[in-house]
Amino acid sequence: MSVPPAGPGVALERQAMLFTPGARLGWIFRDRRKLVTPYPEPQPDLDALREQAAARAKSAEASYQRARKWVARPSLMLGVLLLVLAGCARAISGATDTGATVISALVVCGPGVAWTVWCWYRRDQAKNADPESEYQQELVTWERHEQEHQHAELARLGTVPEWGSAEPPARRTDVFGGSLAGWQALLTTHGTSILAAQPLLVVDMSGQYAAGDLTVVARQAGVQTAAWMLPGDLDRCGLLARLNPSQLADAITEAIHAGTPGGARADRAVDARVLEQLAATLDYDVTPARLAAAAQAALGHPVPSGLLSGGEIERIGLLPAAYRTQIAPNLVRLDAFLSDLARYTGAGPPVAVAPAYYTCLAIESGARSARTEMLTALAIQWLTVQVSASTASAPAVMVAGADEITRAHLERLADACEHRDVPLTLLFRHLREDALHLLGGGAAAFMRLGNHAEADQAASYIGRHHRFVLSQLTATTGGNQTTTRTDTESYGITGNRGFSSTRGWQEDHSGSRSRSGGLTRTVGTSVSRNWSTGMSWAEGTNWSDAATAQRVYEYAVEPTVLQHLPDHALLLAAPSTTEPDLRPVDCNPAIVTLPRVSITPLDAPSRFAPGGALPPADMQIGWPAGAARQEQPAWPASPARHNSQSGWWQQGGPPDQRG
């Protein structure tokens, strides 16, 4: 969706819509088409229509065959019988009126024949039916009805918001990554929503004045605004004027040793003690310039005229020489830092300026140096003191470029804000070192993290989840064909033929002579023939498709996704005891000018079911072009003026609301 660009170019009347109560980091989009109730009628199924056409054809064929066999034939036979009987009767009796007989025959056989013809017609129609054409006609009708249903549902959901406010899930929100454009949009969206309910302090340490758009929008909306650029405005912003000597000594000491390992605790203690002693020698205003002059006097260096009185120089000289020799390294260190700080504060006392309803302290752009690091630590120390010591309700705090602050100081500030129930928002450019150790202390939000290692750390924090993925796919296709043919043929002839002949004689002559003989003959023939033929065959095809799913434990959000987020995209990881609760947020402040934008979080989809109560139109902030502009909400009542040194603000809010 195309969104107009954010920043000072947005019209004033549209910028005013950002100042609506309810802290928000941006907006979450939900397409109202997802709330549309699905069309209840199922889509036509071509296969089902084909099956129905085949079933109708089969039923029509069966009906025709039954009518032909059990209706048409008996009717025709009965009609013919009536005509034959009528002919016989005419031949016997000689009657000539055959019309009644014919009519009777038609009455008897006509309905059966007509029913059979009707069944034949239905069978012919069923055979010639075209399921594809019927499917196309039903599909066109279904699509028309489905579109009408969609239009009716969208009209019913016309007042349902599509953009809902993304509220911080905790008092403290840590934002990691992002570009300058993304920070500008986030600070504008989040800061204006906070200003609608309470004062706001922004400390911008990015060196790019990321809070510039918020400052411009606040001024154009009539919010009492004070923006100071450090170190140029150090003498006018009142940062040092609200610290008593002891607090100033502690703040300067912590600023000097910011980032120093814990082993330097002794040096910090000695520096703090030396600063307290130097401050005790001063008769009146304790300023960085006068403290620097006192350190120079303790080192034996000449002191610029007008900074210290004679009595103050004399009291500094009363310090034991051995003691001054022992603390000489500490004095040199204090002189280096205090002298650099004194160039911006001047010789006079700091101006006590009461912070405005919206106050912004920003570090000027430039290369990183010891001066900027000291100013950063000094601002955070001062902010921590103010939040802790305030006797009234402290304002909301936003810190851009929190990478420049040590973990110990950030933890101290976070503890102070938590103790006072102060909303705290920290913006880190990178997710490494101290920022990585602070991850998880509050609600975490991630913008674009270009570095792969940082994106991997963010993905690990967001978490992993189990899911089943396809790990193996096996497809096997095979076939077999077997043909067996057996031919058996045997041939044989057996002939049996039998002939038996017996012949014999006997001669007996006297003289003892005798003769006998015999003849036997047998012939046999046998003939037989047989044959056989056999054939057998077998064909087979087999296949298998197998898919294997494996349970894996993988990132809920891949690191590459975090590396390529748009400038205004923010992934909010809300605390959850089960699966990661991720909310995609768009922090572009120009979204508020779109139609169907709600100042509250989106309701559950079940609320918008048919028959439920839909939200009224006045819940929307954005409106289409040409629509009537809604009345903007009144500026919230600002806190009463608090003149105590530890109080944070005076009467604030837009000028027309302060009375």
C-alpha positions in Angstrom: 0.0 0.0 0.0 1.4 3.4 -1.0 1.7 5.7 2.0 2.5 9.5 1.7 6.0 10.4 3.0 6.3 11.3 6.7 8.0 14.3 8.2 7.6 18.1 8.1 6.0 18.0 4.6 2.8 16.4 6.0 0.0 19.0 6.2 -0.5 20.5 9.7 -4.1 19.3 10.0 -2.9 15.8 9.3 0.0 16.0 11.7 -2.5 16.9 14.5 -4.1 13.5 14.1 -0.9 11.9 15.5 -1.5 13.5 18.9 -4.1 11.1 20.0 -3.9 9.3 23.4 -2.5 5.8 23.7 1.2 5.1 23.3 1.8 3.4 20.0 4.9 2.2 18.1 3.0 2.2 14.8 0.2 0.4 13.2 -0.6 -3.2 12.3 -2.4 -3.8 9.1 -5.2 -6.4 8.6 -7.0 -6.6 5.3 -10.7 -6.4 5.9 -11.2 -8.9 3.1 -9.9 -11.5 5.6 -13.0 -10.8 7.7 -15.4 -11.6 4.9 -17.6 -14.6 5.6 -16.9 -17.2 2.8 -19.6 -17.8 0.3 -21.6 -20.8 1.7 -22.3 -22.5 -1.7 -19.6 -24.8 -2.9 -18.0 -24.3 -6.3 -19.2 -26.5 -9.1 -17.3 -29.7 -9.5 -16.7 -31.0 -13.0 -16.0 -34.6 -11.9 -19.2 -34.6 -9.9 -21.2 -33.3 -12.9 -19.7 -36.0 -15.1 -20.6 -38.7 -12.6 -24.1 -37.3 -12.4 -24.5 -37.2 -16.2 -23.3 -40.8 -16.3 -25.7 -41.8 -13.6 -28.6 -40.1 -15.4 -27.7 -41.8 -18.7 -27.6 -45.2 -17.0 -30.9 -44.6 -15.2 -32.6 -43.4 -18.4 -31.3 -46.5 -20.3 -32.6 -48.8 -17.6 -36.0 -47.0 -17.6 -36.2 -47.3 -21.4 -35.4 -51.0 -21.3 -38.0 -51.7 -18.6 -40.6 -49.7 -20.5 -39.8 -51.5 -23.7 -40.0 -54.9 -22.1 -42.8 -54.6 -19.6 -45.0 -51.8 -21.0 -44.6 -51.5 -24.8 -44.6 -55.1 -25.7 -47.6 -56.2 -23.6 -49.5 -53.1 -24.8 -48.8 -53.9 -28.5 -49.7 -57.5 -28.0 -52.9 -56.6 -26.2 -53.8 -54.2 -29.0 -53.1 -56.8 -31.7 -55.2 -59.3 -29.8 -58.1 -56.9 -29.6 -57.9 -56.3 -33.4 -57.8 -60.1 -34.1 -60.7 -60.7 -31.9 -62.6 -57.8 -33.5 -61.9 -59.3 -37.0 -63.1 -62.7 -35.9 -66.2 -61.3 -34.5 -66.9 -59.4 -37.7 -66.3 -62.5 -39.8 -68.8 -64.5 -37.7 -71.4 -61.9 -37.1 -70.9 -59.8 -40.2 -70.6 -56.6 -38.3 -69.1 -53.7 -40.3 -68.4 -51.1 -37.5 -64.7 -51.3 -36.7 -64.1 -47.8 -35.5 -64.9 -48.6 -31.9 -62.6 -51.6 -32.0 -59.7 -49.5 -33.3 -60.3 -46.8 -30.7 -60.4 -49.4 -27.9 -57.1 -50.8 -29.2 -55.5 -47.4 -29.2 -56.8 -46.7 -25.7 -55.4 -49.9 -24.4 -52.0 -49.8 -26.0 -51.5 -46.0 -26.5 -50.3 -45.0 -23.0 -47.8 -47.8 -22.8 -46.4 -46.9 -26.2 -46.3 -43.2 -25.3 -44.5 -43.9 -22.1 -42.0 -46.0 -23.9 -41.4 -43.2 -26.4 -40.9 -40.7 -23.6 -38.4 -43.0 -21.9 -36.6 -43.3 -25.3 -36.5 -39.5 -25.6 -35.1 -39.2 -22.1 -32.4 -41.8 -22.8 -31.4 -39.9 -26.0 -31.2 -36.6 -24.1 -29.1 -38.2 -21.3 -26.7 -39.7 -23.8 -26.2 -36.4 -25.6 -25.7 -34.4 -22.4 -22.5 -32.3 -22.2 -21.1 -32.1 -18.6 -18.5 -29.5 -19.7 -21.0 -27.0 -20.9 -23.2 -27.5 -17.9 -20.1 -27.0 -15.7 -19.2 -23.7 -17.4 -22.8 -22.4 -17.0 -22.9 -23.3 -13.3 -19.5 -21.8 -12.8 -20.5 -18.5 -14.3 -23.6 -18.4 -12.1 -21.6 -19.4 -9.0 -19.0 -16.7 -9.6 -21.6 -14.0 -10.1 -23.3 -15.0 -6.8 -19.9 -15.2 -5.1 -19.0 -11.7 -6.2 -22.4 -10.3 -5.1 -21.7 -11.9 -1.7 -18.2 -10.4 -1.5 -19.6 -6.9 -2.4 -22.3 -7.2 0.3 -19.8 -8.3 2.9 -17.4 -5.5 2.1 -20.3 -3.0 2.3 -21.2 -4.5 5.7 -17.6 -4.2 6.9 -17.2 -0.7 5.5 -16.6 0.8 9.0 -14.2 -1.9 10.2 -10.6 -0.5 10.7 -7.8 -2.0 8.7 -5.0 -0.3 10.6 -4.8 -0.8 14.3 -2.5 0.8 16.9 0.5 -1.3 18.0 0.9 -0.6 21.7 4.1 -1.4 23.5 3.5 -4.6 25.5 5.7 -3.4 28.4 6.8 -0.1 30.1 10.3 -0.5 28.6 10.8 -1.1 24.9 14.2 -1.8 23.4 14.4 -1.2 19.6 17.4 -2.7 17.8 18.6 -1.8 14.3 17.1 0.5 11.8 18.1 3.3 9.5 17.9 7.1 10.0 14.6 7.3 8.1 13.2 4.5 10.2 14.3 6.1 13.5 12.8 9.5 12.4 9.4 7.8 11.7 9.5 5.7 14.9 10.3 8.7 17.1 7.6 10.8 15.4 4.9 8.2 15.7 5.8 7.0 19.2 6.7 10.5 20.6 3.5 12.2 19.4 1.3 9.5 20.9 3.1 9.9 24.3 2.8 13.7 24.1 -1.0 13.4 23.8 -1.0 12.1 27.4 2.2 13.2 29.3 5.4 15.2 28.9 8.3 13.7 27.0 12.0 13.8 27.2 14.1 12.7 24.2 17.9 12.3 24.4 19.2 11.9 20.9 22.7 10.5 20.8 22.7 9.3 17.2 24.7 12.3 16.0 22.2 12.7 13.1 19.4 14.5 14.9 17.0 11.6 14.4 14.4 13.4 16.6 14.3 16.4 14.3 11.0 15.4 12.6 9.4 14.9 16.0 10.6 18.3 17.2 9.2 20.0 14.0 5.8 18.2 14.3 5.5 19.1 18.0 6.2 22.8 17.3 3.7 22.9 14.5 1.1 21.3 16.7 1.6 24.0 19.4 3.4 21.8 21.9 5.7 23.7 24.3 9.0 22.5 22.9 12.7 23.0 23.9 15.4 21.5 21.7 19.1 21.8 22.7 22.1 20.8 20.7 25.1 19.6 22.8 27.7 20.8 23.4 26.8 24.1 21.8 23.8 24.7 24.0 25.3 23.2 27.2 25.3 26.6 29.0 21.7 27.3 28.1 19.9 24.0 28.4 20.0 23.9 32.2 21.5 20.4 32.2 24.1 21.3 34.8 22.1 23.9 36.7 19.8 21.3 38.3 22.6 19.4 40.0 23.9 20.2 43.4 27.6 20.0 44.0 27.6 16.4 45.2 25.4 15.3 42.2 27.6 17.3 39.8 30.8 15.6 41.2 29.2 12.2 40.8 27.9 12.9 37.4 31.3 14.3 36.1 33.1 11.3 37.7 30.8 8.8 36.0 31.1 10.7 32.7 34.9 10.6 32.8 35.0 6.9 33.6 32.2 5.8 31.3 33.2 2.6 29.6 36.1 2.0 31.9 36.3 -1.6 33.2 35.3 -2.3 36.8 38.9 -2.5 37.9 39.1 1.4 37.9 36.7 1.6 40.8 39.4 3.1 42.9 40.2 5.8 40.4 36.5 6.7 40.2 36.3 6.9 44.0 39.5 9.1 44.2 38.2 11.4 41.4 34.9 11.8 43.1 36.6 12.6 46.4 38.9 15.1 44.8 36.0 16.9 43.1 34.1 17.0 46.4 37.1 18.6 48.1 37.6 21.1 45.3 33.9 22.0 45.4 34.2 22.5 49.1 36.9 25.1 48.7 34.6 27.2 46.5 32.5 29.9 48.1 29.7 30.1 45.6 28.6 28.6 42.3 30.2 25.2 41.6 30.6 25.2 37.8 32.8 23.2 35.5 34.8 26.3 34.7 35.5 27.1 38.4 36.2 23.4 39.1 38.7 23.4 36.3 40.3 26.5 37.7 40.5 24.8 41.2 42.2 21.8 39.6 44.7 24.0 37.9 45.4 25.8 41.1 45.9 22.5 42.9 48.4 21.5 40.2 50.3 24.8 40.7 49.3 26.3 37.3 48.2 29.9 36.9 44.5 30.4 37.2 42.6 32.7 34.8 41.6 35.9 36.6 38.1 36.3 37.8 37.3 32.6 38.2 38.6 32.1 41.8 38.8 34.5 44.7 41.9 34.9 46.8 40.3 33.0 49.7 39.4 30.1 47.5 43.0 29.9 46.1 44.3 30.1 49.6 42.1 27.2 50.8 43.3 25.1 47.8 46.9 25.8 48.8 46.2 24.5 52.3 46.0 21.0 50.9 49.0 19.0 52.0 51.8 18.9 49.4 52.2 15.2 49.7 48.5 14.7 49.2 48.5 16.9 46.1 51.5 14.9 44.8 49.7 11.7 45.3 46.5 12.9 43.6 48.4 14.6 40.8 47.3 12.0 38.1 43.7 12.5 39.2 44.0 16.3 39.0 45.5 16.1 35.5 42.6 13.9 34.4 40.0 16.2 36.0 41.7 19.3 34.5 41.6 17.8 31.0 37.9 17.0 31.1 36.8 20.0 33.1 38.7 22.5 30.9 37.1 21.0 27.8 33.7 21.1 29.4 34.2 24.7 30.6 34.7 26.0 27.0 30.9 25.4 26.5 29.6 26.3 29.9 31.4 29.6 30.3 32.6 31.2 33.5 29.2 32.2 34.8 26.8 30.0 36.6 24.6 27.7 34.4 21.3 29.1 33.4 18.5 27.4 35.2 16.0 26.7 32.4 12.9 24.7 33.3 12.3 21.9 30.8 9.4 22.3 28.5 6.5 19.9 28.0 8.6 18.3 25.2 12.4 18.5 25.7 15.0 17.2 23.4 18.7 17.0 24.1 20.7 16.0 21.0 24.4 15.5 20.4 25.7 17.5 17.5 26.8 15.6 14.4 30.6 15.0 14.1 33.3 12.4 14.7 33.2 10.4 17.8 35.5 12.0 20.5 36.1 11.9 24.2 34.1 15.1 24.5 30.9 13.6 23.0 31.4 10.4 25.1 31.6 12.5 28.2 28.6 14.6 27.2 26.6 11.4 26.6 27.5 9.9 29.9 26.8 13.2 31.7 23.4 13.6 30.1 22.4 10.0 31.1 23.7 10.5 34.6 21.8 13.8 34.9 18.7 12.1 33.5 18.9 9.2 36.0 19.2 11.7 38.9 16.2 13.6 37.7 14.0 10.6 37.3 15.1 9.2 40.6 14.7 12.4 42.6 11.6 13.8 41.0 8.8 14.3 43.5 6.1 14.5 40.8 5.2 12.2 38.0 8.3 11.9 35.8 7.9 12.2 32.0 8.3 9.5 29.5 11.9 9.0 28.3 13.2 8.1 24.9 16.9 7.6 24.2 18.0 7.4 20.6 21.5 6.0 20.0 21.7 4.1 23.3 24.8 2.2 22.0 26.9 5.1 23.3 25.8 4.5 26.9 27.5 1.8 29.0 25.5 -1.1 30.3 25.8 -0.1 33.9 24.4 3.4 33.3 21.6 2.1 31.1 20.6 -0.5 33.8 20.6 2.3 36.4 18.4 4.4 34.2 16.1 1.5 33.5 15.8 0.7 37.2 15.0 4.3 38.0 12.3 4.4 35.3 10.8 1.1 36.5 10.8 2.3 40.1 8.9 5.5 39.1 6.7 3.6 36.5 8.1 5.8 33.7 7.8 4.6 30.1 11.3 4.1 28.7 12.2 3.5 25.0 15.7 2.7 24.0 16.9 2.8 20.4 20.1 0.8 19.6 21.8 1.1 16.2 23.4 -2.3 16.6 22.8 -5.5 18.5 26.2 -6.2 20.0 28.3 -5.8 23.1 26.3 -4.0 25.8 23.1 -3.9 23.7 23.2 -7.7 23.4 23.5 -8.0 27.2 20.5 -5.8 27.7 18.3 -7.8 25.3 15.3 -9.2 27.1 15.1 -6.6 29.8 11.9 -5.2 28.2 9.8 -5.7 25.1 12.1 -6.1 22.1 11.5 -4.7 18.7 13.7 -5.2 15.6 14.2 -3.0 12.6 16.6 -3.7 9.8 19.8 -5.3 11.0 22.2 -5.3 8.1 25.0 -7.3 9.9 24.4 -11.0 9.6 25.8 -11.8 13.1 23.4 -9.2 14.6 20.5 -10.6 12.6 21.4 -14.1 13.8 21.3 -12.9 17.4 17.9 -11.3 16.9 16.5 -14.5 15.2 17.8 -16.5 18.1 16.1 -14.2 20.6 12.8 -14.3 18.7 13.0 -18.1 19.0 12.5 -21.3 17.2 9.5 -23.5 16.7 8.8 -27.0 15.7 7.2 -27.9 12.4 7.1 -30.8 10.0 8.7 -30.4 6.6 9.1 -32.7 3.7 12.5 -34.4 4.0 12.3 -37.3 1.5 10.2 -38.1 -1.5 10.4 -41.6 -3.1 8.6 -42.7 -6.2 8.9 -46.2 -7.6 7.2 -47.4 -10.8 7.6 -50.9 -12.1 5.9 -53.5 -14.3 6.2 -57.1 -15.2 4.8 -59.1 -18.1 5.0 -62.9 -18.4 3.8 -64.9 -21.3 3.9 -68.7 -21.2 2.8 -70.8 -24.1 2.9 -74.6 -24.2 2.2 -76.7 -27.3 2.1 -80.4 -26.9 1.3 -82.7 -29.7 1.8 -86.4 -29.9 0.9 -88.7 -32.7 0.8 -92.5 -32.8 -0.9 -95.3 -34.8 -1.7 -98.6 -33.3 -3.3 -101.3 -35.4 -4.7 -104.5 -34.1 -5.6 -107.1 -36.6 -5.9 -110.7 -35.6 -6.0 -113.9 -37.8 -5.6 -117.4 -36.5 -5.3 -120.5 -38.6 -4.6 -124.0 -37.4 -3.8 -126.8 -39.8 -2.7 -130.2 -38.9 -2.6 -133.8 -40.2 -1.5 -137.2 -39.2 -0.5 -140.2 -41.2 -0.2 -143.7 -39.8 1.0 -146.4 -42.0 1.7 -149.8 -41.1 5.1 -150.6 -40.7 5.2 -148.3 -37.7 5.6 -145.2 -39.7 3.7 -142.1 -38.7 3.5 -138.4 -39.8 2.1 -135.4 -38.0 2.2 -131.6 -38.7 0.6 -128.2 -37.7 0.5 -124.6 -39.0 -0.4 -121.5 -36.9 -0.5 -117.9 -38.2 -1.4 -114.7 -36.2 -1.5 -111.1 -37.6 -2.3 -108.0 -35.3 -2.6 -104.2 -36.2 -3.4 -101.3 -33.8 -3.9 -97.5 -34.8 -4.3 -94.5 -32.3 -3.9 -90.7 -32.6 -4.0 -87.9 -29.9 -2.8 -84.2 -29.6 -3.0 -81.2 -27.1 -2.2 -77.5 -27.1 -1.8 -75.2 -24.0 -1.1 -71.4 -23.5 -0.8 -69.2 -20.4 0.2 -65.6 -19.8 0.4 -63.0 -16.9 0.7 -59.2 -17.0 1.3 -56.9 -13.9 2.1 -53.3 -13.1 3.1 -52.0 -9.7 4.0 -48.5 -8.4 4.5 -46.7 -5.1 4.8 -43.0 -4.0 6.1 -42.4 -0.5 6.7 -39.0 1.2 8.6 -38.7 4.5 8.1 -35.7 6.8 10.6 -34.7 9.4 10.1 -32.7 12.6 12.6 -29.8 12.5 13.3 -27.0 15.0 14.1 -23.8 13.1 14.0 -20.1 13.3 10.6 -18.4 13.5 12.1 -15.6 11.5 15.2 -16.2 9.3 18.1 -13.8 9.8 18.0 -12.8 6.1 14.4 -11.5 6.7 15.7 -9.2 9.4 18.5 -8.0 7.1 16.1 -6.8 4.4 13.3 -5.2 6.4 12.0 -1.9 4.9 12.9 1.4 6.6 9.6 1.8 8.4 9.1 -1.9 9.2 9.4 -3.0 12.8 9.0 -6.5 14.1 7.7 -6.5 17.7 8.4 -9.6 19.8 5.9 -9.5 22.6 6.7 -11.6 25.7 5.1 -15.1 25.4 5.5 -18.4 27.3 4.7 -20.5 24.2 5.5 -19.8 20.6 7.0 -16.4 19.6 4.3 -13.7 19.5 5.5 -11.6 16.5 3.7 -8.4 15.4 4.7 -6.7 12.2 4.4 -3.0 12.7 4.7 -0.1 10.3 5.8 3.1 12.1 5.3 5.5 9.2 3.4 8.5 10.8 1.7 9.2 7.5 -0.4 6.1 7.9 -2.7 8.0 10.1 -3.9 9.9 7.1 -5.3 6.8 5.4 -8.9 5.7 5.6 -10.0 3.0 8.2 -7.2 3.7 10.7 -8.0 3.1 14.4 -6.4 4.7 17.4 -6.9 1.4 19.3 -5.6 -2.1 18.7 -7.5 -4.3 16.2 -10.4 -6.3 17.6 -10.6 -10.1 17.3 -11.9 -11.3 13.9 -14.8 -13.1 15.7 -16.4 -9.8 16.6 -17.1 -9.0 13.0 -19.1 -12.1 12.2 -22.5 -11.6 10.6 -25.0 -10.5 13.1 -22.4 -8.9 15.4 -22.2 -5.2 16.3 -19.8 -3.4 14.0 -17.7 -0.4 15.3 -19.2 3.1 14.6 -17.6 5.2 12.0 -16.2 7.7 14.5 -13.6 5.1 15.6 -11.7 5.9 12.5 -9.1 8.6 12.3 -8.1 8.5 8.7 -10.6 9.4 6.0 -10.7 9.2 2.2 -10.1 12.3 0.1 -13.0 14.7 0.1 -14.6 13.3 3.3 -15.5 15.5 6.2 -12.7 15.9 8.7 -13.4 14.7 12.2 -13.0 16.9 15.3 -9.6 16.3 16.8 -9.4 15.2 20.5 -8.6 17.8 23.0 -5.1 18.1 24.4 -4.8 16.3 27.7 -4.6 18.2 30.9 -0.9 18.8 31.7 0.5 18.4 35.2 0.5 21.3 37.6 3.6 23.5 37.8 6.3 22.0 40.0 8.9 24.4 41.1 11.1 22.0 43.1 14.6 21.5 41.9 13.9 17.8 41.5 10.7 18.4 39.6 10.8 17.7 35.9 8.4 20.0 34.2 6.2 23.0 34.5 2.7 23.6 33.2 2.9 22.2 29.6 0.7 21.3 26.6 -0.3 23.4 23.7 -0.6 27.1 24.3 -4.3 27.1 23.7 -4.8 24.5 26.4 -2.8 26.0 29.2 -5.2 28.8 30.2 
